[in-house]
Amino acid sequence: MWNEEAVYAALGGPPNNWPRQKTFDNVISKIPASEVRGSNWDPNSIMEYPFEPGLIDEPAQYRSGLTPAGGLSALDKSYAKQFYPALGNADVTDLNPLQSVPLTIAAGQQINLRIVPDATRQYEIRTVGVSDTVMVLFEDVNGELRYRTADDDGGEDRNAFIKVKLYKGRKYMVRMRLYFASDAGATAVVMS
């Protein structure tokens, strides 16, 4: 529960300089519970903003202000696992040199491509066709995916492209999210 007039005054001044309606829409207004898929309020969530003293009326312990701990809270981690479950083998396609994998996914969907190089050398991974994607390369280190590099061609007149040295015997994962394709199934990812 907000001290609404204090919120309007605080956010109406620097650095925000928000008009009343924007403050109402962004802070005061409540989304109906039936339209939300999430947890109960988590004051330590990475999604929580800090608030100065005097803006929150209830819960009483936050009347003196709210300063989230920073980072992912236990509840953030729990919900992330529900929204983004671990991949099973059925969710992964192998990407091999000189073979293309069609992007038969819809906008907003993701494809997961496993790479196990048979030689240590420079590889090029690229999309072909007219599409906007984000392509992220991870190295699988003892079952934990570690970020290596990425390319996002969204809104640009080019294709996603990564050139990187991969090592024989190591495992890699390319995760691609499709923003747009001009023709479903007419785009692909290729490794050479």
N, C-alpha and C positions, 0 to 999 in steps of 0.2 A: 504494500500500500504506500502510495507516494504522498508527500506533502506537495500537492500539485502546484500551488503558487510559487513555492520555492524552486521547484524543477523548472517552471517556465522562466523564472528570473535568472537562474543559473545558466540555462542553455540558451537564453535569449541574449546573453552577453558574450564577450570574447572568451574563447576563440571560436565558438560555434556560431553565435549571432543568428540563431534560428528563430523564425517567426513562430507564434503560438501553435499554428496548425501543424507545422513540421515537428515540433516538440511533442504535440499530442500524438501524431501518427507514429513517431519513432520510439516514444517512451511510455506515455500515459495509457494509450489505447491498448486494450487487451484482445488478443486473438481468441475466438471461441475455442474451448477445449476440444470440441469435435473436429476442428480443423488442424490440430497439432498432433504430430507424431513425435513424441519426445519424452523426456523425464520430467519429474517434478523440478521446481526451481533449484538450481545448484549454484550457490554463491561463489564456488571456487572453479566453476567451469571456465574453460578457455574462451568461451563465448560471452562471458560476463564482463561488463565494463565496470571500472571503478566509479564510485559516486562519493562526492564530498559530504561532510556532515550536514544534517538538516534536511536532506532530500527524501529519505526513507522514513516513513512513520512505523510501519510494521514489516517484518518482525523487529521488535524493540531493540535487539542487539545490534542492528544496523543503523540506528538513529545517529550514531557517531561516525557514520561513513561505511563504505564498503570498498575493500581493497582485495580483489581476488589474488590467490596465491601465485598465479601464473603457471603456464604449462597445462597439461592435461590432468584433470581431476580423475579420481577413481570412477566416477559416474560417466565422464567423457569416454574413458577407455572402454567401459562396459557397453555403452551405446555404439561406439565405433565398431566393436566386434559384432554387434547385431546388424548394423547397417552395411558393414563390409566384411562378410564372413570369409574365413580362410578359403583359399582355392583348393579344390580337389583336382585330381588328374583329368577328370572329364571336362574341366574348365580351361584346360591348357592345350594349345596346338604347337607342334614342333615347327620351328623355322630353320630350314637348312639352306646352305649356299645354293644359289641359282635355281631356287624354287620360289614361286610366289604363293602367298596365302591371301585369298580374296577377303575383303572386308565386307562380309555379309551381315553387318550389324547396323542397327538404326542409330540415328543421331542421339547422342547421350549415352550410348552403350559402349562397352569396353571389350577388347579382345586381348588375351594373354598368350604370349608366344615364348616358348622355351627354346633356348639356344645352348647347345653343347658342342663347342667348336672341336673339329678334328685336327686343327693346326693352330699354332700361335702366329697371328698376323693381324694386319689392319683389315677390318671389315667395314662395309658400307651397308647401312640399313636405311631403306627409303620407302616412301609411299609412291605409287604410280596411279594415274588417273586424276580426276578433278575432285578433290576433297579437302576439308579442313580437319586436321587431327592434332592431338598432342601425343607424342611418342616418348616414353620414358624407359630408359635402360637401367636395370638393376643387376647386381651380381648376387647370386645365392651363396651365402657364406654360412655353412652349417644350418641351413633351413631358414636363415634370416635374410630377407632381401635388403641389400644396401644400394642406395642410389649411386649411379655412375654418371649419367648424363641424360639430357633430354632435348627435344626440339618441338616447338609449337608453331605450326604454319597457319594458325587460325587468322583469317582475314587478310592473308597475303597471297599473292599470285605465284605460289611456288609449292613444292611438296615437302613434307617433313623429311629430314635427312640427318643421319648420325654417322660419323666416321670415327671408329674407335678400335683400339687394339684389344683383341680378346685372346684368352689363353687356353690352349689345349687342356682338356680335362676339367676345366672349371664350368660352372653352370651359370647361365644368365637368364633373365626374364625381361621381355619387352612388353610393356602394357601400353596399349593404344586406346585412346578414347576418341570417338568420331564426333565431330561437331556438325559436319555437313558433308554429303556426297551428292554430286550432280545426278548420279544414276545408281540406284541400289545394286550392289554386286559388281559394279564396273570399276571399282578401285581395289587395290591390293597393296600388300607390303612385300618387299623383296630384299634379300640379303645377298651380297656378292663379296 
